[in-house]
Amino acid sequence: MNKKTSFLKKVVNLFSILGPGLITGASDDDPSGIATYSQAGAEFGFATLWTALITFPLMASIQGICARIGIVTSQGLAKTLKAHYPKPFLYLVILLSFPAIVLNIGADIQGMGAVTHLLFPAIPSFLFSLLFTLVLLIIIIKYSYQKVALILKWLCLILLSYLIVPFLVKPDWMTVSKSTLIPTIHLNKEFFSILVAILGTTISPYLFFWQATMEAEDRAHQKKTLVIDKTILGNMAADVNWGMFLSNLIMYFIILTAGAVLYKAGIKHIDTVDQAAKALEPLAGRLSYLLFALGVIGTGCLAIPVLAGSLSYMISESFDFRAGLDKKFNEARPFYFTIIISVVIGLGMEFLGVSPIDALLYTAILYGMTAPVMIALVLHIGNNKKIMGEFTNSRLSNFLGFTTLALMSFAAIALIYLQFR
């Protein structure tokens, strides 16, 4: 076996073990996240590149704990919370998560419609938003978990388009390296606002629920042995780490692209992803613009099922509804109705005049309020021997987890202070 064949075999083997972690990480770079990263690069150039290095271990640790909870308990996070903790905790999380997720879905739908309208200007953006909504709902309702997961897994490859754009615009790589390795901090409201927004975008509570539930479902559908061994946990860790690595790599390259093109051209304010895409075309060329737009559409198709699915699992597990993407519509009506309602309400923002930037602001506030509570609960579950048995958190997981809790608590306080000052 030559080296090329051996390398390809390793790549295929790696891709075969990637699943819930990869999808979770990729869905984190949704259109609303892309708008946040584009604004960071447009307003501050390369100054926030270092955040990609800081957030990677934090994301990986929390998602890894959630994944282990799903594997060990064979159920979603909401069921675990309901069984072992006071119900008000769970209801509070649902109360804050429902509007946050719906607003996030709405912002993503609007972003996808607006970007596609730029590619086909003769067709109104709301028609594209409506089309994307219908197609995604049909796919979610009609196809089984295995097919939906496979579709989402291959959609992750679209994110690779963002790795190409910076090489087309040729930034100063020496400056890029310094900004990546040496943190830059500006002591003003605008810079701290964007830092808080980046934290809130990368570490979102709905992903905790999705990760745990998908691990449990993935384990059930692949008919894996009930005995949890090092191989299963090792594959899970690899899946989560690669998924979070891809997520942060894409975030890094979007900030890099916006810093190299928009900031350099004096374009300091980006409200929506279509503004970022449109601004790229005259400055970086048609190919860069098309790749950026394709990435927005692909990530929206990836993120919306995750957003709607995580909310539906959360509610179904809390109120003992039958749930699962493997179930047919007639077998899990409340589960699918929750998905339909959340996506339709999100689409309605297009017609109610709710701007994507306002939706992102409200989403960030709600996520910021929910995240510290959820991280604290996840850490407690991960260290609870009655639930986790011998698979409680390692010292490294706890260190990174409590660091994440401290940063997200600070972010929540700072976000509220900055917005209502």
C-alpha positions in Angstrom: 0.0 0.0 0.0 1.5 3.3 -1.1 1.5 6.5 1.0 -1.3 8.1 -1.0 -3.6 5.1 -0.6 -2.8 4.9 3.1 -3.6 8.6 3.6 -6.9 8.4 1.7 -7.8 5.3 3.8 -7.1 7.3 7.0 -9.3 10.2 5.7 -12.1 7.9 4.9 -11.9 6.2 8.3 -11.9 9.6 10.0 -14.9 10.8 8.1 -16.7 7.5 9.0 -16.5 8.2 12.7 -17.5 11.9 12.4 -21.2 12.5 13.0 -23.0 14.5 15.8 -19.9 16.4 16.7 -19.1 17.5 13.2 -22.7 18.5 12.5 -23.0 20.4 15.8 -19.7 22.3 15.1 -20.6 23.1 11.5 -24.1 24.3 12.4 -22.6 26.8 14.8 -21.3 28.7 11.8 -24.9 29.6 10.6 -25.7 32.8 8.7 -26.3 34.7 11.9 -22.8 33.6 13.1 -21.3 34.6 9.8 -22.8 38.0 10.2 -21.2 38.3 13.6 -17.8 37.2 12.4 -18.0 39.5 9.4 -18.8 42.5 11.6 -15.8 41.6 13.8 -13.4 41.6 10.9 -15.0 44.7 9.2 -14.9 46.8 12.4 -11.6 45.7 13.9 -9.6 44.1 11.1 -7.5 41.1 12.4 -7.8 42.2 16.1 -10.2 39.4 17.0 -8.5 36.5 15.2 -7.1 35.3 18.5 -10.6 34.5 19.8 -10.7 31.4 17.6 -7.8 29.9 19.5 -9.4 30.7 22.9 -12.9 29.5 22.2 -11.9 26.2 20.6 -10.9 24.3 23.8 -13.9 25.8 25.6 -16.4 24.7 23.0 -14.8 21.3 22.7 -14.9 20.7 26.5 -18.5 21.6 27.0 -19.7 19.8 23.9 -17.6 16.8 24.9 -19.3 16.7 28.3 -22.7 16.9 26.7 -21.8 14.1 24.2 -20.6 11.9 27.1 -23.9 12.5 28.9 -25.8 11.4 25.9 -23.8 8.2 25.4 -23.8 7.2 29.1 -27.5 8.0 29.8 -28.8 7.0 26.3 -31.1 10.0 26.4 -31.2 13.7 25.8 -30.2 16.4 28.1 -33.8 17.5 28.8 -34.7 14.0 30.0 -31.7 13.9 32.3 -32.5 17.3 33.8 -36.2 16.3 34.3 -35.2 13.1 36.0 -32.6 14.3 38.4 -33.1 18.1 39.0 -35.9 20.5 40.0 -38.2 21.0 37.1 -38.1 24.9 37.3 -34.5 24.7 36.0 -35.7 22.9 32.9 -38.7 25.2 32.4 -36.6 28.3 32.7 -34.2 27.0 30.1 -37.2 26.3 27.7 -38.7 29.7 28.4 -35.5 31.5 27.4 -34.5 29.0 24.6 -37.8 29.1 22.6 -37.7 32.8 21.6 -33.9 32.7 21.2 -34.0 29.7 18.8 -37.0 31.1 16.9 -35.3 34.5 16.4 -32.1 32.6 15.4 -34.1 30.6 12.8 -35.7 33.8 11.5 -32.4 35.6 11.1 -30.9 32.6 9.3 -33.9 32.3 6.9 -33.7 36.0 6.1 -30.0 35.7 5.5 -30.3 32.8 3.1 -33.1 34.6 1.2 -31.2 37.8 1.0 -28.0 36.2 -0.3 -29.8 34.1 -2.9 -31.6 37.3 -4.0 -28.2 38.8 -4.7 -27.4 35.9 -7.0 -30.8 36.1 -8.7 -31.9 39.7 -8.3 -35.0 39.4 -10.5 -36.6 37.2 -7.8 -37.7 38.8 -4.4 -35.8 37.6 -1.4 -39.0 36.6 0.5 -39.7 34.0 -2.2 -36.3 32.4 -1.6 -36.9 32.4 2.1 -40.3 30.7 1.6 -38.7 28.2 -0.7 -35.9 27.3 1.7 -38.4 26.9 4.5 -40.6 24.5 2.5 -37.7 22.4 1.3 -36.2 22.1 4.7 -39.5 21.1 6.4 -40.1 18.5 3.7 -36.7 17.0 4.2 -37.0 17.0 8.0 -40.4 15.4 8.0 -40.1 13.0 5.1 -36.7 11.5 5.6 -35.4 9.3 8.4 -32.8 10.2 10.9 -30.1 8.3 9.0 -30.8 10.2 5.8 -31.1 13.6 7.5 -27.8 13.0 9.4 -26.1 12.0 6.2 -27.4 15.1 4.3 -26.2 17.4 7.2 -22.9 15.6 7.3 -22.2 16.3 3.6 -23.4 19.8 3.9 -20.6 20.4 6.3 -18.2 20.3 3.3 -19.7 23.5 2.0 -18.0 25.3 4.8 -14.6 24.6 3.2 -15.4 27.3 0.7 -14.5 29.8 3.3 -11.0 28.5 3.5 -10.4 29.5 -0.1 -11.4 33.2 0.0 -8.5 34.6 2.0 -6.0 33.1 -0.4 -7.8 34.9 -3.2 -7.5 38.3 -1.5 -3.9 37.8 -0.3 -3.7 39.4 3.1 -0.5 40.3 4.9 0.2 37.0 6.5 2.8 38.4 9.0 0.2 40.7 10.4 -2.3 37.9 10.5 0.1 35.6 12.4 0.8 38.3 15.0 -2.9 39.0 15.5 -3.6 35.3 15.9 -0.9 34.6 18.5 -0.9 37.9 20.4 -4.3 39.0 21.7 -5.4 42.6 21.0 -7.9 44.2 23.3 -9.4 47.7 22.8 -10.8 49.2 26.0 -14.1 50.4 24.6 -17.8 49.4 24.4 -17.7 48.4 20.8 -14.8 46.0 21.1 -16.2 44.3 24.2 -19.6 44.1 22.5 -18.1 42.1 19.6 -16.2 39.9 22.0 -19.4 39.1 23.9 -21.2 38.5 20.6 -18.5 36.0 19.5 -18.7 34.1 22.8 -22.5 34.0 22.6 -22.4 32.8 19.0 -19.8 30.1 19.5 -21.1 28.7 22.8 -24.9 28.4 22.4 -27.1 26.5 24.8 -29.2 24.8 22.1 -26.1 23.0 20.9 -25.8 21.3 24.3 -29.2 19.7 23.9 -28.6 18.8 20.3 -25.2 17.2 21.0 -26.5 15.0 23.9 -29.6 13.9 22.0 -27.8 13.1 18.8 -25.2 11.0 20.6 -28.0 9.0 22.2 -29.8 8.6 18.9 -26.7 7.8 16.9 -25.8 5.1 19.4 -29.2 3.6 19.2 -29.5 3.6 15.4 -26.1 2.1 14.9 -27.1 -0.7 17.3 -23.9 -0.2 19.3 -23.2 -2.4 22.3 -24.4 -1.1 25.6 -21.0 -1.6 27.0 -19.2 1.8 26.9 -15.5 1.3 26.2 -12.5 3.4 25.3 -13.1 3.0 21.6 -16.6 4.5 21.8 -15.5 7.4 24.0 -12.4 7.9 21.8 -14.4 8.1 18.6 -16.8 10.5 20.4 -13.9 12.7 21.5 -12.5 12.7 18.0 -15.8 13.6 16.5 -16.4 16.5 18.9 -12.9 17.9 18.7 -12.9 17.8 14.9 -16.3 19.3 14.7 -15.4 22.2 17.1 -12.0 22.6 15.2 -13.8 23.0 11.9 -16.3 25.5 13.5 -13.5 27.7 14.8 -11.4 27.3 11.7 -14.3 28.7 9.6 -14.9 31.5 12.1 -11.2 32.4 11.9 -11.2 32.5 8.1 -14.4 34.6 7.9 -12.9 37.2 10.3 -9.8 37.0 8.2 -11.7 37.6 5.0 -13.7 40.5 6.4 -10.5 42.1 7.9 -8.5 41.7 4.8 -11.2 43.1 2.4 -13.9 45.1 4.2 -11.8 46.7 7.0 -9.1 47.6 4.5 -11.6 49.3 2.3 -13.1 51.3 5.1 -16.3 49.3 5.3 -16.7 49.2 9.1 -20.4 48.2 9.6 -22.1 45.0 8.5 -25.7 44.3 9.7 -26.4 41.2 7.6 -24.6 38.5 5.7 -25.9 39.7 2.3 -24.2 43.1 3.0 -21.0 41.3 3.6 -21.3 39.2 0.5 -22.3 42.2 -1.6 -19.4 44.3 -0.3 -16.9 41.5 -1.2 -17.8 41.4 -4.9 -16.2 44.7 -6.1 -13.3 44.4 -3.7 -12.3 40.7 -3.8 -13.8 39.6 -7.1 -16.7 37.5 -8.3 -15.3 34.1 -7.2 -14.8 35.3 -3.6 -18.4 36.7 -3.6 -19.9 33.4 -5.0 -18.0 31.3 -2.5 -19.1 33.4 0.4 -22.7 33.4 -0.7 -22.7 29.6 -1.3 -21.4 29.1 2.2 -24.2 31.2 3.7 -26.9 29.2 1.9 -25.2 25.9 2.8 -24.8 26.7 6.5 -28.4 27.9 6.7 -29.6 24.6 5.3 -27.4 22.9 7.9 -28.2 25.1 10.9 -32.0 25.4 10.7 -32.7 21.7 11.1 -30.3 21.7 14.1 -32.0 24.7 15.7 -35.6 23.5 15.1 -34.6 19.9 16.0 -32.9 20.9 19.3 -36.0 22.9 20.4 -38.4 20.1 19.5 -36.3 17.5 21.3 -36.1 19.8 24.3 -39.9 20.3 24.5 -40.8 16.7 23.6 -38.4 15.2 26.3 -39.7 17.7 28.9 -43.4 16.8 28.3 -42.9 13.1 27.5 -44.0 13.4 23.8 -42.7 10.8 21.4 -39.7 12.2 19.7 -37.2 11.3 17.1 -36.2 12.1 13.5 -36.5 8.4 12.9 -40.2 8.5 13.7 -42.8 9.1 11.0 -45.0 12.2 11.2 -48.1 10.2 12.5 -45.9 8.6 15.2 -44.6 11.8 16.7 -47.0 14.6 15.8 -46.1 17.0 18.7 -42.4 16.6 17.9 -42.9 17.6 14.2 -45.5 20.2 15.0 -42.9 22.0 17.2 -40.4 21.9 14.4 -43.0 23.3 11.9 -44.2 26.0 14.3 -40.7 27.2 15.2 -39.6 27.4 11.5 -42.9 29.1 10.4 -42.7 31.7 13.1 -39.0 32.3 12.1 -40.2 32.8 8.5 -42.8 35.2 9.7 -40.2 37.6 10.8 -39.5 38.3 7.1 -43.1 39.6 6.8 -43.4 41.3 10.2 -40.5 43.6 9.5 -38.2 42.3 12.3 -34.7 43.1 11.1 -32.0 40.4 11.2 -29.7 42.6 13.3 -32.4 43.1 15.9 -33.1 39.4 16.0 -29.4 38.7 16.5 -29.3 41.2 19.4 -32.3 39.7 21.2 -30.9 36.2 20.5 -27.5 37.1 21.9 -29.2 38.5 25.1 -31.3 35.4 25.6 -28.4 33.0 24.9 -26.2 35.0 27.2 -28.7 34.7 30.0 -29.3 30.9 29.4 -25.7 29.8 28.8 -24.2 30.2 32.3 -27.2 28.3 33.8 -26.9 25.5 31.3 -23.1 25.2 31.6 -23.4 25.0 35.4 -26.0 22.2 35.1 -24.0 20.4 32.5 -20.9 20.5 34.7 -22.9 19.2 37.7 -24.4 16.3 35.6 -20.9 15.5 34.3 -19.6 15.2 37.8 -22.7 13.4 39.3 -21.7 9.7 39.9 -25.3 8.7 40.3 -25.9 9.7 36.7 -22.5 9.2 35.0 -21.1 6.3 37.1 -17.4 5.8 36.3 -17.6 8.2 33.4 -17.6 11.5 35.3 -15.6 14.5 34.1 -11.8 14.5 34.0 -9.8 17.2 35.7 -9.1 18.8 32.3 -12.8 18.8 31.3 -13.7 20.4 34.7 -10.9 23.0 34.3 -12.0 24.0 30.8 -15.7 23.8 31.8 -15.4 26.1 34.8 -13.3 28.5 32.7 -16.1 28.5 30.2 -18.6 29.1 32.9 -16.6 32.1 34.3 -16.2 33.6 30.8 -19.9 33.1 29.8 -21.1 34.6 33.1 -18.9 37.6 32.5 -20.2 37.8 28.9 -23.8 37.7 30.1 -23.2 40.5 32.7 -21.2 42.6 30.2 -23.8 42.1 27.4 -26.7 43.3 29.6 -24.6 46.2 31.0 -23.5 47.3 27.5 -27.0 47.1 26.0 -28.9 48.8 28.8 -26.2 51.3 30.0 
